[in-house]
Amino acid sequence: MKKNFVKIGKKVIDLEIEALKKTKNSMGKSFNDAVEIISKCQSKVILCGVGKSGLIASKISATLSSVGTPSFSISASDSSHGDLGSISKKDILILISYSGNTVELKNIIQYANRNRIKLIGIMSKKNSILYKNSNVKLLIPEVKESGYGIVPTSSTTSQLAIGDAIAISLMQQKKFGKLDFKKFHPSGNLGNKLRTVEDLMMVKEKIPFIDENTTLDKAIRFINLKKLGVAIIRNKKKETTGIFTDGDIKRTIQKNKQIKGLIIKSFMSKNPISINKDMLAVRAVELMNRKKITSLCVHKNKFKKKTIGILHIHNLTSSDII
């Protein structure tokens, strides 16, 4: 008779959901204390656990580092053979153990206490060595494990959730935003989503600037030379006053049989749309689509009339943003 593995899988997840609910309800002042202490850390946050908790420690450490809190994890077994030397007095140590009595953690706890290293413990038992020796005690509730109640599943889910909650709380405390996050994630799909206009815009000599008193025939030759299909029009103060595109060229020629001597100022599109250099590129794409345009002027801070770059649809397509 075939077993219903879906039923088994759902039972595992039900137990983990119940563990998360208990963990959520158990959060209190000690969680606030942990975040406050870590946010003031002048060095590194070091995590350690044994067995499956050790794997959770590595994941939490990686998450902390990715959101602006320098961190690394160490092996509990290797700590007794020299790795304790990687922990300095300015570091903060987070030890994870469901029982809180794991033998391998004893030497690390003694080292932390002897050197007055701030110790945050994540455990489920008050009568444990970890609970008694931690500066901040993050007591998670005892939960029912899957697999005859012996396989670390619900407990590691709770540990991971606490770690994620700490990491996101630190992001808020440190005002670590999307642009900061992008610095640590330059590659891949996530990095692409977080790329800014500044990452893709054309700058300096690549920007086709034309004085607003330039004649049309000279302007058209210049635009054709740049092969971009657009030019930024500026006045004597180097302020952007308009934009002139291939479409403007076609419309101008259709209405004027003779363009020699005509001034571009009279035919440019005035007050072109300008975006801040820190805008996410994906938002720039949305703006282009909504306005049905292929180029955007780029400015810095509040200086909208001072164009420092130009974002063309070609920049976005070549970067896989669209």
N, C-alpha and C positions, 0 to 999 in steps of 0.2 A: 504493500500500500504506500502510495506516494505521500510524502509529508507536504504540508502547506507552508512553504518557506516564507511566503508573504506574511502569513500570520505570525511566524516567528520573528521576522524582521520588524513588523509593526509593534510587537511586544517589547523588543529591545528599545525602539524609539520612544515608546510610551514611558518606559522606565527612565529614560534620559530626560524626557520632558518633565516628568515628576521631579527629578533631581534638580533641574534648572529652576523650577518653581520654588522649591525649598531653598535653593541657593539665593535666589532673588529676595525672598522674604527674610533671609538671615543677615542681609547686608545692613550695616549700621555705622556707628562712629569709627570703628576700627578701619573700615574701608576708606573713610575720609582721611584718617590719620596716615594710612599707607600712601595715598596719592600725594598728600601734602609733603611727606618726607621725601618721596622720590622726586617730586618737582623741584626740591631745593638741593638735590644731589649735585655736587660739584665735580664728580668723577663718573664712575660707571655703575650700572645696575647689573649685578651678577646673579644668575639663576641656577638652581641646582635641584635635582630630584633623583630618585632611584627608580629603575625599571620604566614603566609606562609614564610615571610622573616626570621622569627625566626627559622623555620625549616632549611632554607638555611644556616643560621648562624651556627647552630649545625653541619651541614655537612661540612662546610668549616673549622670549628674548628677541627673536627675529622681528616680531611685531613692534616691540618697543623701539628697536633701532630704526625701523622704517618710518616711525612717526616722531623722530627727533630726540629720543632718549637713548644715548649710547649704552649698549648692553651686549653681554655675551653669556653663554651658558657653559658650565663646567661639569665634568663627570664626577659623580660622588665617589666612585671607587678610585679614580686617578688622583683625587684630592689628597688622599692619604699617602701619595707617592710623589709629592712635589708640586702639584697644581695649586695648593693653598697659597703658594708664592705669588700667584697672579691676582690675589685679592689684597687691595690696599686699604688703609684706614679710612680713606675718604669715600670708599665704595659703599654701596648698599647691597646687602645680600638677601635674596629671596629664596627660601627653602620650601620645597613642596613635598609633602608626604601625607597620604591619606590617613595613616595611623598616627603619624607623628613620632613613631618609635623606631623607625628604620635604623638599623645598626650602623649602616654606612654614613649616616649623617652626624653621628656623635662627634667625630673628630672635627668636622666643619663647625658645628655649634660651639665646641670648646674654643676653637681658634677665633671665632667671631667674638665671643664673650671676652676672651683674654686680651684681644686687641681693640676692644670697644668699637667694633664694627656694627653698624645698625643692622639688625636682623628682623626681617619680616617673614613670619611663618604662615604657611597655608596648610591647615590640617583639620581633622574632624574630631579629635579627642582632646578634652581638657586635661586629662591626667597624663598626657604625653610629654616626653622630654622636649620636643620642639615647642609645644605650647608654653611650657614653663620657662623657657629660655629666650623667647622671642620678644623684641621690643614692641612690635605690633603683631597682634594675633588675629589672623583672618580665619576664623573658625567656620568651616563649611559644614553643613549638616551631614549626618550619616545617611547613606542612600542604599537602595537595593541594586546590586549589580546583576548583569545578565549572566547567562551560562552557569546555571545552578548557584547563582549568587556569589561566584568566585572570580569572574573575569573582570578586570578593571575597565569599566565602560561608563557607567553613570557617574562614578567618582571623577574620572578623567575629564568627562564632559563638563562637570562643575568647575574643575580646576581651570580648564581652558576658558570658560566663560568669565571667571573672575579675572584672569589675565587680560582678556580682551577689554573688559570693563575698566581695568586700570589704565590700559594703553589709551583708550579713547578719552578717558577723563583727563589724562595728562595732555592730550592734544588740545582739549578745551582750556586747560589751565595755562598752557604755554602759548596759546593762540597760534597753534601750528596749523596753517591753512593749506589750501590746494596747491599754491605755488611752492610752498615749502616741501610738500609731499612729492611734487614733481621732481625736485632736485635729487631725491633718493630713488626715483623710479623713471629714469630717462628712456628706458627701452620697453618694447612690447606694446601690447594693445592699451594697457593702462597708461603708459607713458605718452602714447599718441593722443589719448583723450585729454591729457593734461597739458599738452603743448600750447604755448601762448602765441599770440600774434607776433610778438617780438622774435620768437624762434624761427618764424617763417618769412617775415617781411623782407623786402629789398631795401637796402639802405645806401646812403652816400651817393657815389657816382652812378649807381644803377637807377637812381630815381630820375625820371625824365622831367626836370623842372624847366618851365618856360616863363619868361617875363610876360605879364599881361598886355604889354604894348607891342609884343612881337607880331609881325605880319603873318597872316594865315599861311601863305605859301612857304615861309620859312619854318613855321610851326609844324606843318604837315611833313616837310622834309625831315625834320628832327624826329618826329614820331615814327616815321618809316625807318629811320636809321636805328632807333632804339629797339624796334621790332617787338614792342610790348602792346601797341594798340591803345596807349593812353599817355597823357601828359598832365602834370600838376602845374597849375597856373598860379603865379605869385606876383605880388606887387613889389614896390621898391623896398618895403620894410621886410621883405622875405616872408610875408604872411600869405598863406594859401587863400586865394579868392575864388578859385574855380577848378574844374577838371575838363579835359577835352579828350574824347575817345574816338575810336574808329567810326562809331555810329554818328557822332557829331560831325565828323568829316564828310560822310556820305550825305547827311541832311543839308549841310552847308553848301556843298557842290551842287546838289539838286536845285537849291533855291537861288544860287548865285552863279551865273555863267562865267563871270570874271571875279576871281578871288584875290588877285594881286593888289596889294595896297590895303586890303581890309585888315583890321586889327582883331586879334583873337579874343580880346576882352569882350567884344560884342557878340561873340558866338559860343563862348564856353558855357558849361553848366555851372551856375553859381552855387556857392555854399555846399560843396560836396560833403558827403557823409564821412566823418572821421571817427575812428575808434581808438581806444586806449591800447597802448602796447601790451598791457598786462591782461587783456581780454583773452579768454580761452579761444583757440582757433575754431573749435566746433561751434561756438556762438557766432563767430564771424561768418561761418558758412551759412548758418540759419539766417543771419541778417542779409547776406547776399541773395539768398533764395527768396526771401520775403520782398526785398526791394527790386529783385530782378536785375541785378548789376553784377559786374565781374571784377571790379576793383574798389578798394577802400583806402582812404588816406589813414595814416597812423600818427597819433600824437602821444606825447608824454604828459602825465598828470592832467592838469586842467588847461594846458596850452593847445587848444584845438586848432588854432590858426597856424601853428608851427609844425608843419609836417616833417616827421623824422624818418618816415618809411612809407612804403606802399605795399599793400597786400593784394596780389592778383590771384585769380582763380587757378592759374597754373601752379602757383606755389602750393596750393592746397591739394591739388590732384597728384602732384609729384611726391608729396609727403604722406600719401595714403590716408589723409584726414577725411577725404570723401572718395 
